[in-house]
Structure formats: structure tokens, C-alpha cells
Amino acid sequence: MKFLRCKEVARPTGKRVAVVGAGPAGLAAAGALKCHGHEVIVYDMLPEAGGMMMFGIPDDRIPKDRIRESVRELMNAGVKFFFNVKVGRDISLEELIASSDAVLIATGTWKTRELGVEGEDLPWVIPAAEWIVEVHMARYGYLPWSEVFRPRGTALIVGAGLTAADVATLLLTYKEFKEDVKRVILSYRRTRELAPMRPSEFERLEKMGVEVMELTQPVKIYEEGGKGFVRLVKMRLESAPDERRPKPVPIPGSEFDIGVDVVFKAIGEIPTPPFGKENHGIELNPDGTIKVDENFMTTRRGVFAAGDVKTGPSLIGLAYKSGLDAAAKIHLYLTGGL
Ligand SMILES: Cc1cc2nc3c(=O)[nH]c(=O)nc-3n(C[C@H](O)[C@H](O)[C@H](O)COP(=O)(O)OP(=O)(O)OC[C@H]3O[C@@H](n4cnc5c(N)ncnc54)[C@H](O)[C@@H]3O)c2cc1C
């Protein structure tokens, strides 16, 4: 994946753009804006660029060296990077807006969705996406392994998307876990044909030893006699003409308990804009994504948004394209066309 797509960078325009987030959206935008001759400064809370491509996706699915090479090209072309800087904590978004001609927010979806059941705050109930990122931080030498939760025994994964598949893959293939993890169960409230992950992905996981429990959903997580348990309820599907997929409905009286050592919550991630209650005039949609117009501009003039923080969880290619499209609009804005 190339982020700098021009042979030569245009003459400096004297305009400065701050990009918040160095995932595929932020990097694609940084490359395009640099090619136009703008000064580009990228801020990321992690110690290295790449976002979920680098720290979320297992090593065998995406060549990390190629990402590093493309980021080096950006650096050589003059894109400046500030790592380990969390905007909204270490520097305020307002400060970036004041010191730049335009700002692009591309901070993705970095918080796991809650299950909403009793017991989910127990210490062995783990938000999957955050844990996967920590595992890769430790693998690349940015975090001591002693600070990473080390699962053992029986793991129950709740969810059936990319994150759920990746937790299972890490548990059963990474040398740091595969000796200690004895059993991996995946609970999903619909059937595999209706899941975000493809049926072939279920087959791959089953070949690795994952037990798939379709049409089940956790209703309670608890400890008894020093052991961990999850109470699952069986589900049935009810037709829902107004929705894309049939609705899963609990079957009363079908609850059953299984003993577990760890639960991974992997039912999706939510957008994480780089601000809290003080929103700097940047409005959110009801689902937490950043509201933008047809030009990728937020409700604050000169501040744009792209990638998963604008759309909700998606895919690398879509985030990359969103970054490119936003960069084209930012260039138009900086040259007086918007
Ligand atoms: C576990 C997992 C597996 C996936 N597998 C695939 C796959 O196989 N194929 C596929 O196409 N897609 C996959 N995806 C989805 C894909 O990774 C995302 O759609 C894509 O990375 C989104 O790009 P983005 O640039 O919008 O955000 P991200 O890649 O999430 O990057 C956002 C960046 O912003 C930074 N950031 C966040 N908040 C702040 C802040 N306040 N200050 C500074 N920096 C901040 C983060 O550190 C990060 O670097 C997967 C996602 C997950 C979670």
C-alpha cells in the first residue's frame, strides 16, 4: 500500500495541515496533501504509524514491512510525524486548529462496544480490540509483556467479525499464548451465514480448533468458588422486514452455563474522535461517527474527517479511499475552491 503516489512533490504552498491519526485514512491523506506541496504534520497516540493495519491485524495477514516502507517514503518526502501524542490529552484539538490552515481527523474506532450484561467488568472480561493492539505493541517491543493480559485455559469470544476472528487466531497461533490456551469457544447470536465474517473464515477457525456456538448470547458473567462462568441463552431468528438481517431473539428457559477462564468482548468497536464533551463545534451523529458534509468537512469550518471515525468500522481499502477523497477536498479548501 503506497501512501505517496506522486513522483515529485509540488512547490511549497505555505499552507499547513494537521492530520490526527496515522491509520490508512490519515496516511493516504497525508501523502496526497504532501504531493500538492502543503506542509503536513501527522499526530498519532501510538509509537508507530499504520493504525489498525499495523497494530490490529495479525502479522501473517498484512506485511508490516511494506507499511513501514511506505511510511518511510512519506517521511523522506517531508511529512512530519509526532508519535505518542494523544490529541485531546497531550495536546488539544483547539491548539491544532489554531496553528493549522486545515485539520483532518482520522482517529478510527478504538473502543470496544459493551456487551451490556452483568459481570462484564470482571478483570478477566477483556475488550478484544484494545487487547489485540497491546499484544502487537509488546511483539514490536513497545510494551513489556508483563503489562499484557495473558489468557490461559478456556477462552470464550463473543462476536463474529474481524476482531473476533483475530482474537481466536492470536490465541491459537501466536507462540506467546498457544501453550496456555486449551480451548477457544466463539459465541455468536445469529448463524454463520448472517455473520460479518465469511463462512470460509468460520471453517478456517474450526480447522484451528475453535468451537463455534451459533445462536447463543451471553446473559451473565460470574465467579463461583474461585472459577469463572458465562451463562449463555439460546437464540432463535425472527423475520424483521425493516432490517437487513433477521432479528435474534432469546429462547426463554434455554440458558446454560459454561466454565471459562477468560471472555473476550468482540461485538464491534465504536468511533473515537479526539475530544470529549467539549466538542470544539464538531457535531457527532447519533452513532458516534463525526458528522460531515459532502466535502468531508465537519460542522467546524476547516476541520475535516475521514476513515472509520466518519463511517464506523469498515475496511482498510475504504478508509484509504476516504483519506484520499478528503485530501482532495482539503486541497480545494486551501486553494480557495470551497
Ligand atoms: C482486529 C481488527 C482486524 C481487522 N482486519 C481487517 C482486515 O483483515 N482487512 C481489512 O480491510 N480491514 C480490517 N480491519 C478494519 C481496518 O483495520 C480499519 O477499517 C482501518 O484500519 C480504518 O482505518 P482508519 O485510518 O480510519 O483508522 P485506524 O486504522 O483505526 O487508525 C486510526 C489512528 O488514529 C490514532 N488515534 C486514535 N485516537 C487518537 C488521538 N486522540 N490522538 C492521536 N492519535 C489517535 C490511532 O493510534 C490510529 O493509529 C480490522 C480491524 C480490526 C479492529
The ligand as an ORCA input file, in Angstrom:
! r2SCAN-3c Opt
* xyz 0 1
  C      -8.797     -6.563     14.854
  C      -9.109     -5.940     13.519
  C      -8.867     -6.631     12.368
  C      -9.127     -6.078     11.122
  N      -8.868     -6.794      9.988
  C      -9.079     -6.229      8.761
  C      -8.767     -6.923      7.561
  O      -8.330     -8.067      7.590
  N      -8.988     -6.284      6.378
  C      -9.493     -5.018      6.301
  O      -9.644     -4.478      5.199
  N      -9.805     -4.348      7.426
  C      -9.614     -4.910      8.650
  N      -9.931     -4.228      9.783
  C     -10.519     -2.875      9.663
  C      -9.436     -1.830      9.326
  O      -8.307     -2.068     10.107
  C      -9.988     -0.438      9.551
  O     -11.171     -0.283      8.800
  C      -8.993      0.647      9.126
  O      -7.740      0.471      9.743
  C      -9.545      2.026      9.479
  O      -8.609      2.995      9.104
  P      -8.586      4.439      9.771
  O      -7.407      5.128      9.201
  O      -9.906      5.077      9.656
  O      -8.368      4.188     11.333
  P      -7.307      3.317     12.131
  O      -6.601      2.334     11.317
  O      -8.061      2.857     13.307
  O      -6.243      4.411     12.595
  C      -6.574      5.439     13.474
  C      -5.290      6.011     14.053
  O      -5.623      7.115     14.889
  C      -4.823      7.055     16.065
  N      -5.553      7.781     17.104
  C      -6.759      7.476     17.635
  N      -7.131      8.420     18.529
  C      -6.123      9.334     18.555
  C      -5.921     10.555     19.273
  N      -6.831     11.038     20.139
  N      -4.760     11.245     19.083
  C      -3.819     10.772     18.205
  N      -3.979      9.629     17.500
  C      -5.119      8.927     17.663
  C      -4.643      5.581     16.335
  O      -3.486      5.345     17.123
  C      -4.500      5.027     14.908
  O      -3.162      4.987     14.502
  C      -9.684     -4.765     11.054
  C      -9.959     -4.060     12.233
  C      -9.692     -4.635     13.459
  C     -10.004     -3.870     14.725
*
